[in-house]
């Protein structure tokens, strides 16, 4: 996801000058990977403290469906872990993330303790 904005004043981002009136395209998903805001963002940690991610937007642009989406995800994950408590990404596989909305084209998994492929 990305949002377009117009710079209102002169500034610099990572050594690149931005002038008042310039069009700026902010990649919102990248904000969720900033180590300053979310340390080790690329690692799944169930015990992670709450973070200020932007998966559902923010401020006046907060998604109206945020509470329903969180409830659905909570139920889905509880059922998954109840039925399939042992799983992992197949060794040697590097996930290929799509541009834009962060997703993967495939997710090869090993299910169960015996490592049968799913």
C-alpha positions as CSV (number, residue, x, y, z in Angstrom):
1,X,0.0,0.0,0.0
2,X,1.2,3.5,-0.7
3,X,-0.2,7.0,-0.2
4,X,0.6,10.0,-2.3
5,X,1.2,13.3,-0.6
6,X,2.6,16.8,-1.5
7,X,5.5,18.1,0.6
8,X,4.6,21.3,2.4
9,X,8.2,22.3,3.2
10,X,11.8,21.7,2.2
11,X,13.4,18.7,3.9
12,X,15.7,15.8,3.3
13,X,15.0,12.0,3.5
14,X,18.0,9.7,3.6
15,X,20.1,12.2,1.8
16,X,17.6,13.0,-0.9
17,X,16.3,16.5,-1.0
18,X,12.5,17.0,-1.0
19,X,11.2,20.4,-2.1
20,X,7.9,22.1,-1.1
21,X,5.4,21.1,-3.7
22,X,7.1,17.8,-4.6
23,X,4.9,14.7,-4.9
24,X,6.0,12.1,-2.4
25,X,4.9,8.4,-2.4
26,X,5.0,6.8,1.0
27,X,5.1,3.0,1.1
28,X,3.1,2.3,4.2
29,X,4.1,-1.4,4.5
30,X,7.8,-0.3,4.8
31,X,6.9,1.6,8.0
32,X,6.1,-1.8,9.6
33,X,9.7,-3.0,8.9
34,X,11.5,-0.1,10.5
35,X,13.8,-1.5,13.2
36,X,13.5,1.8,15.2
37,X,9.8,1.2,15.6
38,X,9.6,-2.6,15.5
39,X,12.9,-4.4,16.4
40,X,13.4,-7.6,14.4
41,X,10.3,-6.9,12.4
42,X,11.0,-9.8,10.0
43,X,10.8,-12.3,12.9
44,X,7.5,-13.8,14.2
45,X,7.4,-13.3,17.9
46,X,4.2,-14.2,19.8
47,X,5.5,-12.5,22.9
48,X,6.2,-9.2,21.1
49,X,5.0,-6.1,22.9
50,X,2.3,-4.1,21.1
51,X,3.6,-2.0,18.3
52,X,2.3,0.9,16.3
53,X,2.0,-0.9,12.9
54,X,0.0,0.6,10.1
55,X,-1.6,-2.6,8.7
56,X,-5.0,-1.0,9.2
57,X,-4.1,2.6,8.4
58,X,-4.1,5.2,11.2
59,X,-5.7,8.3,12.5
60,X,-8.7,9.4,10.5
61,X,-7.8,6.8,7.9
62,X,-8.1,3.9,10.3
63,X,-9.9,0.9,8.6
64,X,-13.6,0.6,9.7
65,X,-13.2,-3.2,9.7
66,X,-10.2,-3.3,12.0
67,X,-12.0,-4.9,14.9
68,X,-13.8,-7.5,12.7
69,X,-10.5,-8.4,11.0
70,X,-8.7,-8.8,14.3
71,X,-11.5,-11.0,15.7
72,X,-11.5,-13.2,12.5
73,X,-7.7,-13.6,12.6
74,X,-7.7,-14.4,16.3
75,X,-10.3,-17.2,15.7
76,X,-8.6,-18.5,12.6
77,X,-5.2,-18.7,14.4
78,X,-6.6,-20.4,17.5
79,X,-8.3,-23.0,15.3
80,X,-5.1,-23.5,13.2
81,X,-3.0,-24.0,16.3
82,X,-5.5,-26.3,18.0
83,X,-5.6,-28.5,14.9
84,X,-2.0,-28.2,13.6
85,X,0.2,-27.3,16.6
86,X,3.4,-28.4,14.8
87,X,4.5,-26.6,11.6
88,X,7.3,-24.7,10.0
89,X,8.4,-23.3,6.7
90,X,10.1,-25.9,4.6
91,X,13.9,-25.6,5.1
92,X,15.8,-23.9,2.3
93,X,12.7,-22.0,1.1
94,X,13.0,-18.2,0.8
95,X,9.5,-16.6,0.7
96,X,8.9,-14.3,-2.3
97,X,6.9,-11.2,-1.2
98,X,4.8,-9.3,-3.7
99,X,5.1,-5.6,-4.1
100,X,2.2,-3.4,-2.8
101,X,0.1,-5.3,-0.3
102,X,2.5,-7.6,1.4
103,X,1.7,-11.2,0.5
104,X,3.5,-14.4,-0.7
105,X,2.8,-16.3,-3.8
106,X,3.5,-19.6,-2.0
107,X,4.1,-20.8,1.5
108,X,5.6,-24.4,1.5
109,X,5.2,-25.8,4.9
110,X,6.1,-29.0,6.8
111,X,3.3,-30.1,9.1
112,X,3.5,-32.2,12.2
113,X,6.4,-33.6,14.1
114,X,7.3,-36.1,11.4
115,X,7.8,-33.2,8.9
116,X,5.3,-34.4,6.3
117,X,4.9,-31.8,3.6
118,X,1.7,-29.8,3.4
